[in-house]
């Protein structure tokens, strides 16, 4: 347990047997990285066990509100600690944005929030992009750009459709678009880093819409 991050293991039935200690140590390492790069933030972190698709490498997370992060770990994945560290860094960036601009109500805001979090992980760890951040090539994305730009400011957009695939949209499209837009913004503004953009409203990224 750290001063700012409070861990809550959902483990009454032993789902995380043998993992709690190593997971806590991994989270403490991640907290040190986050606070060095940004600022301390008090958080409740709920850790649960459950099955995950192979692409997640044993760890997934969500930050649906201010002050709390939910993590799901798949003990059957084997060495899930590297994926856990990347996941908690990603979610921490979301948590920081919840303190100011929020996750975002529109499609464009959500894409920017996800893209920033992905680049934040790479800023701190130097790891490659996640599969959902490079799910489609530039050529693959082209047929969907018109629909994205048309719906960018739509607060009634279908989040699962854009980010997890449904209807005519491919899986992880929103993540890939957000990642590429943020990449273009960072390339155009080399003095800025994802760690300095936690309070940056999405409209600043509009010149970099693909």
C-alpha positions in Angstrom: 0.0 0.0 0.0 1.3 3.4 -0.9 0.4 6.8 0.5 -1.7 7.8 -2.6 -2.6 4.5 -4.3 -4.9 2.2 -2.3 -5.1 -1.4 -3.7 -8.3 -3.5 -3.3 -7.8 -7.1 -4.3 -11.1 -8.9 -5.2 -9.7 -12.3 -4.0 -12.1 -13.9 -1.5 -12.2 -17.1 -3.6 -8.5 -17.1 -4.3 -8.7 -15.9 -8.0 -5.4 -14.0 -7.5 -3.7 -16.6 -5.4 0.0 -16.2 -5.6 -0.2 -13.0 -7.5 -1.2 -10.3 -5.0 2.4 -9.6 -3.8 4.0 -9.3 -7.2 1.0 -7.3 -8.6 1.3 -4.8 -5.7 5.0 -4.5 -6.3 4.4 -3.8 -10.0 1.8 -1.2 -9.2 4.2 0.5 -6.7 6.9 0.7 -9.4 4.3 2.2 -11.8 3.3 4.7 -9.3 6.9 5.9 -8.9 7.2 6.4 -12.6 3.9 8.2 -12.8 4.6 10.6 -10.0 8.0 11.4 -11.3 6.6 12.3 -14.7 3.4 14.1 -13.6 2.1 14.6 -10.1 0.8 12.5 -7.2 -2.8 11.5 -7.4 -4.8 9.7 -4.7 -6.5 6.7 -6.3 -8.4 3.5 -5.3 -7.2 0.7 -7.6 -9.5 -2.3 -7.7 -7.9 -5.5 -8.9 -10.0 -8.4 -10.1 -9.4 -11.7 -12.0 -11.1 -12.7 -15.2 -10.5 -14.1 -18.7 -9.2 -11.7 -21.3 -8.5 -12.0 -25.1 -4.8 -12.9 -25.9 -4.1 -9.4 -27.3 -4.3 -8.0 -23.8 -1.4 -10.3 -22.6 -3.2 -10.8 -19.2 -4.1 -7.3 -18.1 -6.8 -4.8 -18.9 -8.2 -1.7 -17.2 -10.8 1.1 -17.2 -11.1 4.4 -15.4 -14.8 5.3 -15.6 -14.8 8.1 -13.1 -12.6 10.4 -11.0 -10.4 8.7 -8.4 -10.8 5.0 -9.2 -9.2 2.5 -11.6 -10.4 -1.0 -12.3 -7.9 -3.6 -13.4 -8.7 -7.1 -14.6 -6.0 -9.7 -14.6 -6.0 -13.1 -16.3 -3.9 -15.4 -14.2 -3.8 -18.0 -17.0 -1.8 -15.6 -19.2 1.4 -16.4 -17.4 3.8 -13.4 -17.2 1.2 -10.6 -17.1 3.3 -8.1 -15.1 4.7 -6.2 -18.2 1.2 -5.8 -19.5 0.0 -4.8 -16.1 2.5 -2.0 -15.9 1.6 -0.7 -19.3 -2.1 -0.9 -18.4 -1.8 1.0 -15.2 0.3 3.8 -16.8 -2.4 4.1 -19.5 -5.2 4.3 -16.9 -3.3 6.7 -14.8 -3.2 9.2 -17.7 -7.0 8.8 -17.9 -7.2 9.4 -14.1 -5.3 12.6 -14.5 -7.6 13.8 -17.3 -10.6 13.1 -15.1 -9.2 15.7 -12.7 -9.5 18.4 -15.3 -11.0 18.0 -18.8 -12.4 14.5 -18.2 -12.5 11.5 -20.4 -14.5 13.3 -23.0 -18.1 13.2 -24.2 -17.6 13.3 -27.9 -16.0 10.8 -30.3 -13.1 13.1 -30.9 -12.5 13.7 -27.2 -12.5 10.0 -26.5 -10.1 9.3 -29.3 -7.7 12.0 -28.0 -7.9 10.7 -24.5 -7.0 7.2 -25.6 -4.3 8.3 -27.9 -2.6 10.4 -25.3 -2.7 7.5 -22.8 -1.0 5.2 -25.3 1.7 7.7 -26.0 2.2 8.3 -22.3 3.0 4.6 -21.8 5.6 4.9 -24.5 7.0 8.1 -23.1 7.6 6.4 -19.7 8.6 2.9 -20.8 9.7 3.1 -24.4 7.6 0.2 -25.3 6.0 -0.4 -28.8 2.4 0.6 -29.4 -0.3 -1.8 -28.3 -2.2 -3.9 -30.9 -5.2 -1.7 -30.7 -3.2 1.4 -31.3 -1.9 0.1 -34.6 -4.8 -2.1 -35.6 -5.2 -0.6 -39.0 -2.7 0.8 -41.5 -3.0 4.4 -42.9 -4.6 2.9 -46.1 -7.0 0.8 -44.1 -8.2 3.9 -42.1 -8.9 6.0 -45.2 -12.5 4.7 -45.9 -13.6 5.6 -42.3 -12.1 9.1 -42.1 -15.2 10.9 -43.5 -17.4 9.2 -41.0 -15.0 10.0 -38.2 -14.8 13.6 -39.1 -18.6 13.8 -39.5 -19.1 12.3 -36.0 -16.1 13.9 -34.3 -18.2 16.3 -32.2 -21.1 13.9 -31.7 -21.7 13.2 -28.0 -24.2 10.5 -28.8 -21.7 8.4 -30.7 -21.6 4.7 -30.1 -18.4 4.1 -28.1 -18.4 0.3 -28.4 -19.0 0.6 -32.2 -16.0 3.0 -32.7 -13.6 1.4 -30.3 -14.5 -2.3 -30.2 -15.9 -2.8 -33.7 -19.6 -3.2 -34.7 -21.7 -2.7 -37.8 -19.4 -1.6 -40.6 -16.5 -0.4 -38.3 -13.5 -2.6 -37.7 -12.3 -3.5 -34.2 -10.2 -0.8 -32.4 -10.7 1.9 -35.1 -11.1 4.6 -32.5 -8.0 3.7 -30.6 -5.9 3.7 -33.8 -7.3 7.0 -35.0 -6.6 8.6 -31.6 -3.1 7.2 -31.5 -2.3 8.6 -35.0 -3.8 12.0 -34.4 -1.8 12.4 -31.1 1.3 11.2 -32.9 0.8 13.9 -35.6 0.3 16.5 -32.8 3.5 15.5 -30.9 5.4 15.5 -34.2 4.2 19.0 -34.9 5.0 20.1 -31.2 8.2 18.3 -30.3 8.6 20.3 -27.0 5.4 18.8 -25.7 5.0 15.3 -24.1 1.9 13.3 -23.1 2.9 13.8 -19.5 2.5 17.6 -20.0 -0.8 17.2 -21.8 -3.0 15.7 -19.1 -5.1 18.9 -18.9 -5.0 19.7 -22.6 -8.5 19.9 -24.1 -9.1 17.9 -27.2 -9.8 20.9 -29.4 -6.0 21.7 -29.4 -5.5 18.5 -31.5 -8.1 19.5 -34.2 -5.4 20.8 -36.6 -4.0 17.2 -36.7 -7.2 15.4 -37.6 -6.3 13.0 -40.4 
